[in-house]
Amino acid sequence: MNAESSPLTGRQVEDPQRGWTEQKAAARSTKYSRQRTEKDSHKGIFAVDPEAKMETTTTSKANYVAPEGPGGRLRGTRRELLEKQIVQMIREEMQAEMNTPTPETQFCSTTHRDFCIPGYEPSRPKAAQIHDYKTEQAITFWSENYQQVQGVTPVQNQKAPFRRSALFSTPLSEQLDEIEPPPED
């Protein structure tokens, strides 16, 4: 082991790159272990008294003290009371705006709201002629407008316009023998 890599001892070759303070502290460190030296640093290098407390104020803080206000009143009593009253009024207005009472909810169904209007008397229209619902076909939008529907076969029976028809699937040679469909308007 050479002298530079060995732990510090009391006698070491004087190194020109080290200062005299370091060498003096290194000479004194023989009575402490290496771990203790690394923990506490070398005694006496930074402070002569190791138990001394650091100062709590810095030079900047000591030199630049915040300016103090004047000792007397800046505003009169009447003005202070007026400001307090205005602040109180504004606070009450803001609380009134923020804490508005919730509107009363109306629990009403769509049927009740739209169809149960007061004063309305429902009445059925009188029939123009008597219908037999068992034998007649129902009247719908499509049954009323079947002539205007595109892409369907011509109606064979006026009373039942939407019955099955084989006209789409029958070959033309067989259709020629049949009665021609009525002409379109």
C-alpha positions as CSV (number, residue, x, y, z in Angstrom):
1,M,0.0,0.0,0.0
2,N,1.3,3.4,-0.8
3,A,1.0,6.5,1.4
4,E,-1.8,8.2,-0.6
5,S,-4.3,5.3,-0.5
6,S,-3.7,4.3,3.1
7,P,-5.9,5.6,5.9
8,L,-4.8,8.8,7.5
9,T,-2.1,8.4,10.1
10,G,0.0,10.7,12.2
11,R,3.1,10.5,10.1
12,Q,2.6,11.0,6.4
13,V,4.8,12.3,3.7
14,E,4.2,16.0,3.2
15,D,2.2,16.4,0.0
16,P,2.8,19.8,-1.7
17,Q,-0.8,19.8,-3.1
18,R,-2.4,19.6,0.4
19,G,-2.6,22.7,2.5
20,W,-1.0,22.9,6.0
21,T,-4.5,22.9,7.6
22,E,-5.4,19.6,6.1
23,Q,-2.1,18.1,7.1
24,K,-2.4,19.4,10.6
25,A,-5.9,18.0,10.9
26,A,-4.8,14.7,9.4
27,A,-2.0,14.5,12.0
28,R,-4.5,15.0,14.8
29,S,-7.0,12.4,13.5
30,T,-5.0,9.4,14.7
31,K,-6.9,9.3,18.0
32,Y,-10.3,9.0,16.1
33,S,-11.3,6.2,13.9
34,R,-11.7,6.8,10.2
35,Q,-15.6,6.4,10.4
36,R,-15.8,8.9,13.2
37,T,-13.7,11.4,11.2
38,E,-15.9,11.1,8.1
39,K,-19.0,11.6,10.3
40,D,-17.9,14.6,12.3
41,S,-15.4,16.0,9.8
42,H,-12.1,17.3,11.1
43,K,-12.4,19.2,14.4
44,G,-11.4,22.8,14.4
45,I,-11.2,23.4,10.7
46,F,-14.5,25.3,10.3
47,A,-15.2,26.3,13.9
48,V,-13.0,26.6,16.9
49,D,-15.8,25.8,19.2
50,P,-17.8,22.7,18.0
51,E,-20.7,23.4,20.4
52,A,-21.2,26.9,19.1
53,K,-24.7,27.7,17.6
54,M,-25.1,29.3,14.2
55,E,-26.6,32.8,14.0
56,T,-30.2,32.9,13.1
57,T,-30.1,36.2,11.3
58,T,-28.2,36.8,8.1
59,T,-26.4,40.1,7.3
60,S,-29.0,40.8,4.6
61,K,-31.9,40.3,7.0
62,A,-30.2,42.4,9.7
63,N,-29.4,45.3,7.3
64,Y,-32.8,45.4,5.4
65,V,-35.5,45.6,8.0
66,A,-39.1,46.1,6.8
67,P,-40.3,49.6,7.2
68,E,-42.8,50.2,10.0
69,G,-46.1,52.0,9.4
70,P,-47.0,55.2,11.2
71,G,-48.1,54.8,14.8
72,G,-51.4,56.7,14.5
73,R,-54.6,56.0,12.6
74,L,-54.6,56.2,8.8
75,R,-58.5,56.4,8.5
76,G,-61.1,57.9,10.7
77,T,-63.6,55.9,12.7
78,R,-66.5,57.0,10.5
79,R,-64.8,55.8,7.3
80,E,-63.9,52.4,8.9
81,L,-67.5,51.9,10.0
82,L,-68.8,52.9,6.5
83,E,-66.4,50.5,4.8
84,K,-67.5,47.7,7.1
85,Q,-71.1,48.4,6.4
86,I,-70.5,48.4,2.6
87,V,-68.6,45.1,2.8
88,Q,-71.4,43.6,4.9
89,M,-74.0,44.7,2.3
90,I,-72.0,43.2,-0.6
91,R,-71.5,40.0,1.3
92,E,-75.2,39.6,1.9
93,E,-76.0,40.3,-1.8
94,M,-73.4,37.7,-2.9
95,Q,-74.9,35.1,-0.5
96,A,-78.4,35.9,-1.7
97,E,-77.3,35.3,-5.3
98,M,-75.4,32.1,-4.5
99,N,-78.0,30.6,-2.2
100,T,-81.1,31.2,-4.3
101,P,-83.9,28.8,-3.4
102,T,-84.3,25.9,-5.8
103,P,-87.4,26.2,-7.9
104,E,-90.2,23.8,-7.0
105,T,-90.1,20.7,-9.3
106,Q,-93.3,19.7,-11.0
107,F,-93.7,16.0,-11.0
108,C,-95.9,15.6,-14.0
109,S,-95.8,13.0,-16.7
110,T,-95.8,13.8,-20.4
111,T,-99.3,12.3,-20.8
112,H,-100.7,14.4,-18.0
113,R,-99.0,17.6,-19.2
114,D,-99.8,17.2,-22.9
115,F,-103.1,15.3,-23.0
116,C,-105.0,16.1,-19.8
117,I,-105.7,19.7,-20.4
118,P,-108.4,21.2,-18.2
119,G,-111.6,22.0,-20.0
120,Y,-111.0,19.6,-22.9
121,E,-113.9,17.2,-23.5
122,P,-112.9,14.2,-25.6
123,S,-115.5,13.1,-28.1
124,R,-115.5,10.4,-30.9
125,P,-116.5,11.4,-34.4
126,K,-119.7,9.9,-35.7
127,A,-119.3,7.1,-38.3
128,A,-120.3,8.0,-41.8
129,Q,-121.2,4.4,-42.5
130,I,-121.1,1.1,-40.6
131,H,-117.9,-0.9,-41.0
132,D,-117.3,-4.6,-40.2
133,Y,-113.9,-4.9,-38.7
134,K,-113.8,-8.7,-39.1
135,T,-114.2,-8.7,-42.9
136,E,-112.9,-5.3,-44.1
137,Q,-109.2,-4.4,-44.4
138,A,-108.0,-1.7,-42.0
139,I,-107.5,1.8,-43.4
140,T,-103.8,2.9,-43.1
141,F,-101.6,5.4,-44.8
142,W,-100.3,2.7,-47.2
143,S,-103.7,1.4,-48.1
144,E,-104.9,4.9,-48.9
145,N,-101.8,5.7,-51.0
146,Y,-101.0,2.3,-52.6
147,Q,-101.2,3.8,-56.1
148,Q,-98.2,6.1,-55.4
149,V,-95.9,3.4,-54.0
150,Q,-93.1,2.6,-56.4
151,G,-91.5,-0.8,-57.0
152,V,-94.5,-3.0,-56.1
153,T,-96.6,-5.1,-58.4
154,P,-99.8,-3.8,-59.8
155,V,-102.8,-4.3,-57.5
156,Q,-105.0,-7.2,-58.6
157,N,-107.7,-6.8,-56.0
158,Q,-108.8,-3.3,-54.9
159,K,-110.0,-4.6,-51.5
160,A,-106.7,-6.3,-50.7
161,P,-103.9,-4.3,-52.4
162,F,-101.0,-5.9,-50.4
163,R,-101.7,-9.6,-50.9
164,R,-99.0,-11.9,-52.3
165,S,-98.4,-11.7,-56.0
166,A,-96.3,-13.9,-58.2
167,L,-95.8,-11.3,-61.0
168,F,-92.2,-10.6,-60.0
169,S,-91.2,-14.3,-60.2
170,T,-93.3,-15.5,-63.1
171,P,-91.4,-15.7,-66.5
172,L,-92.5,-13.3,-69.2
173,S,-93.6,-16.1,-71.5
174,E,-96.2,-17.2,-69.0
175,Q,-97.3,-13.7,-68.2
176,L,-98.2,-12.9,-71.8
177,D,-101.1,-15.3,-71.6
178,E,-102.6,-13.7,-68.5
179,I,-104.8,-10.6,-68.4
180,E,-102.7,-7.5,-68.5
181,P,-102.5,-5.3,-65.4
182,P,-104.5,-2.1,-65.4
183,P,-102.6,0.9,-66.8
184,E,-101.0,3.3,-64.4
185,D,-102.3,6.8,-64.1
